[in-house]
């Protein structure tokens, strides 16, 4: 079985400054992978690097949606909140949990 290669599309970046004076740059990407069945799946990737571009940390969600627009909204929201790579998976899980809870409330 061939491993599918994800294509990364840069969406936004955020700069964070710690109390210690350190500065980090966070880059947010949408990853797209063709499922092999004619369906494109999307996920997110966040990279944390120094202002000079030295990569320090990176995390990916894997394929989490078939909707490009949904992935774009999530990437922009995470960039606005300066979500770091270390909590990406937790935040994506919370994102979908809230959507599910809101959907259930609409049905009742």
N, C-alpha and C positions, 0 to 999 in steps of 0.2 A: 504494500500500500504506500502510495506517495504521500508525503506530508505536504499539505497546502501551505504556501508562503503568503503571509499577510502583507497587504499593501498598507502603508501608513500615510495618512493625509493630515498634515499639521492643521490645527484648528485655532489654537490660542496659546499664549504664554502668560505667566504671572511671575512676579519677582517678590521674594519674601526676604525680609531682613530680621534676623534674630537679635535678641537683646545683647548677645555677645558681640554683635557687629558683623557677623557672617552674613553674606548675601547668597541666595540660591535662586536659580532660574528654573521654573517648572514649565515644561512644554507638554501640551495636550494634543493627542492624535486620535483620529478615528481609524481603526484597523478594519479592512475589508478582506474577506476570504470567500472565494467561490466554493460552494459546497460540493461541486461536482455534479449537481443535479439541476444546474441552471439557476440556483438561488444564491444570492450574495448575502452573507452574514456579516454583522458588524459588531465590533467591540471597541474598547478604549485602551489607550496606552498613555502612561504619564512617565516622563523622564525628569529627573532632578539633576541639575548640573551646576557647575560653578559659572560665574559670569563670563569666564574665558572659554566656556564650552566643554569642560572636562566632565564627562558623564560620571555621576556618583551613584545613582540608583534609578531603577526602572521597574515598572510593573505593568502587566496587561490583564485584562479581564477575560480574554478569549472571546469567542462569538457569543453574544448575549441577546441580539435582536436581529430581525430581518428588516428593520426600518432604519434607513439612513438618517431620516429626520429625528427620530428618537435618540439615536446615538449622538447626533450633532447637538441637540438640546442638552443632553446629559454632559457632554464634553464642555460646552460653554458654561453650564452651571457650575461644574467642578472647577473650571478655571477661575470663574468669578469668586468662588469660595477658597481659592488657593489650596485645593485638596492635594496633599502630597502622595507620592507613590505608595508609601507604607500603609495607607488606609484605603487605597482604591477599591480593593475587593469588598471590604466592609461597607464602604459608601455605596457601591453599586448594588449590593444586597439590600441595604436600607432603601435605596431609590425604588427598587422593584417591590419591596414589601409595602411601602407607602402607596404605590399605585394599586396594588392588589387590595389593600384595606379600603382605599377610596372607592374602588370599583364595587366592593361588597356593600359599602354604605349606600351607593346609588341604587343597588338592587333591592334594598330593604325599604 
